[in-house]
Amino acid sequence: MAGAFLANGLAVRCRSSVVSIPLEGQMPGSVTGDPQYWRDRAAKMRALAPTMKDPEVIIQMAHLAADYENLAERAARRSNGLPALDSPPS
Protein backbone atom coordinates (compact mmCIF):
# COMPACT_ATOMS: atom_id res chain seq x y z
CA MET A 1 0.00 0.00 0.00
CA ALA A 2 1.57 3.29 -1.10
CA GLY A 3 -0.56 5.47 1.12
CA ALA A 4 -3.94 5.94 2.71
CA PHE A 5 -5.95 9.11 2.89
CA LEU A 6 -6.89 10.35 6.32
CA ALA A 7 -9.46 13.00 7.22
CA ASN A 8 -6.73 15.62 7.66
CA GLY A 9 -4.02 14.48 5.29
CA LEU A 10 -2.11 11.52 4.03
CA ALA A 11 -0.55 8.61 5.86
CA VAL A 12 2.41 6.94 4.22
CA ARG A 13 3.11 3.42 5.49
CA CYS A 14 6.49 1.76 5.37
CA ARG A 15 7.90 -1.24 7.21
CA SER A 16 8.92 0.69 10.29
CA SER A 17 6.37 3.46 10.71
CA VAL A 18 3.41 5.47 9.46
CA VAL A 19 4.06 9.11 8.65
CA SER A 20 1.06 11.46 8.68
CA ILE A 21 1.31 14.39 6.27
CA PRO A 22 -1.30 17.14 6.73
CA LEU A 23 -2.68 18.40 3.41
CA GLU A 24 -4.80 21.34 4.56
CA GLY A 25 -8.47 20.59 4.47
CA GLN A 26 -10.77 18.23 2.70
CA MET A 27 -10.74 17.67 -1.03
CA PRO A 28 -13.97 19.14 -2.39
CA GLY A 29 -15.40 17.26 -5.36
CA SER A 30 -15.09 20.35 -7.54
CA VAL A 31 -11.27 20.35 -7.42
CA THR A 32 -10.77 16.84 -8.76
CA GLY A 33 -11.07 18.24 -12.28
CA ASP A 34 -8.64 21.10 -11.61
CA PRO A 35 -5.14 20.27 -12.91
CA GLN A 36 -3.52 22.89 -10.67
CA TYR A 37 -4.94 21.24 -7.57
CA TRP A 38 -3.11 17.98 -8.43
CA ARG A 39 0.08 19.80 -9.43
CA ASP A 40 0.08 21.60 -6.08
CA ARG A 41 -0.28 18.29 -4.23
CA ALA A 42 2.58 16.82 -6.27
CA ALA A 43 4.75 19.82 -5.42
CA LYS A 44 3.93 19.42 -1.73
CA MET A 45 4.95 15.75 -1.81
CA ARG A 46 8.23 16.62 -3.56
CA ALA A 47 8.91 19.40 -1.04
CA LEU A 48 8.19 17.22 2.00
CA ALA A 49 10.04 14.10 0.82
CA PRO A 50 13.57 15.36 1.60
CA THR A 51 12.52 16.07 5.19
CA MET A 52 11.79 12.39 5.82
CA LYS A 53 14.39 10.11 7.40
CA ASP A 54 13.12 6.76 6.13
CA PRO A 55 14.24 6.05 2.54
CA GLU A 56 11.11 3.97 1.92
CA VAL A 57 8.91 6.93 2.80
CA ILE A 58 10.92 9.17 0.47
CA ILE A 59 10.43 6.70 -2.38
CA GLN A 60 6.70 6.38 -1.66
CA MET A 61 6.32 10.15 -1.61
CA ALA A 62 8.06 10.37 -5.00
CA HIS A 63 5.61 7.79 -6.35
CA LEU A 64 2.70 9.77 -4.92
CA ALA A 65 4.01 12.96 -6.54
CA ALA A 66 4.18 11.16 -9.90
CA ASP A 67 0.62 9.87 -9.40
CA TYR A 68 -0.59 13.40 -8.63
CA GLU A 69 1.12 14.65 -11.81
CA ASN A 70 -0.70 11.92 -13.77
CA LEU A 71 -3.99 13.05 -12.24
CA ALA A 72 -3.16 16.63 -13.24
CA GLU A 73 -2.53 15.53 -16.83
CA ARG A 74 -5.79 13.58 -16.92
CA ALA A 75 -7.70 16.57 -15.50
CA ALA A 76 -6.09 18.89 -18.07
CA ARG A 77 -7.03 16.56 -20.91
CA ARG A 78 -10.62 16.31 -19.66
CA SER A 79 -10.91 20.08 -19.28
CA ASN A 80 -9.82 20.41 -22.93
CA GLY A 81 -12.48 17.92 -24.04
CA LEU A 82 -9.98 15.11 -24.62
CA PRO A 83 -10.28 11.62 -23.19
CA ALA A 84 -7.96 10.58 -20.38
CA LEU A 85 -4.88 8.83 -21.80
CA ASP A 86 -5.90 5.42 -20.52
CA SER A 87 -9.58 5.66 -21.48
CA PRO A 88 -10.82 3.03 -23.92
CA PRO A 89 -11.63 4.33 -27.41
CA SER A 90 -15.28 5.22 -27.95
LINBEL-V501211 format. One record per residue. N is the residue number from 1. RES is the residue in one small letter. D_CENTER is the distance of its C-alpha to the mean C-alpha in Angstrom with 1 decimal. Layout:
N&RES&D_CENTER  N&RES&D_CENTER
//
This chain:
1&m&13.7  2&a&10.6  3&g&9.5  4&a&10.7  5&f&10.0  6&l&13.0  7&a&14.9  8&n&14.2  9&g&10.9  10&l&9.2  11&a&11.7  12&v&11.4  13&r&14.6  14&c&16.9  15&r&20.6  16&s&21.9  17&s&19.7  18&v&16.8  19&v&15.0  20&s&13.9  21&i&11.6  22&p&12.5  23&l&10.3  24&e&13.4  25&g&14.4  26&q&13.6  27&m&11.6  28&p&14.7  29&g&15.1  30&s&16.2  31&v&13.0  32&t&11.2  33&g&13.6  34&d&13.1  35&p&11.6  36&q&11.9  37&y&9.7  38&w&6.6  39&r&8.4  40&d&9.0  41&r&5.6  42&a&5.6  43&a&9.1  44&k&8.9  45&m&7.4  46&r&10.1  47&a&12.6  48&l&12.4  49&a&12.6  50&p&16.2  51&t&17.3  52&m&16.8  53&k&20.0  54&d&19.0  55&p&18.3  56&e&16.5  57&v&13.9  58&i&13.6  59&i&13.2  60&q&10.6  61&m&8.5  62&a&9.4  63&h&8.4  64&l&4.8  65&a&5.3  66&a&7.3  67&d&5.5  68&y&3.7  69&e&7.4  70&n&8.8  71&l&7.8  72&a&9.3  73&e&12.2  74&r&12.9  75&a&13.0  76&a&15.3  77&r&17.4  78&r&17.9  79&s&18.8  80&n&21.4  81&g&22.8  82&l&21.7  83&p&20.4  84&a&17.0  85&l&17.7  86&d&17.8  87&s&19.9  88&p&23.4  89&p&26.2  90&s&28.0
//
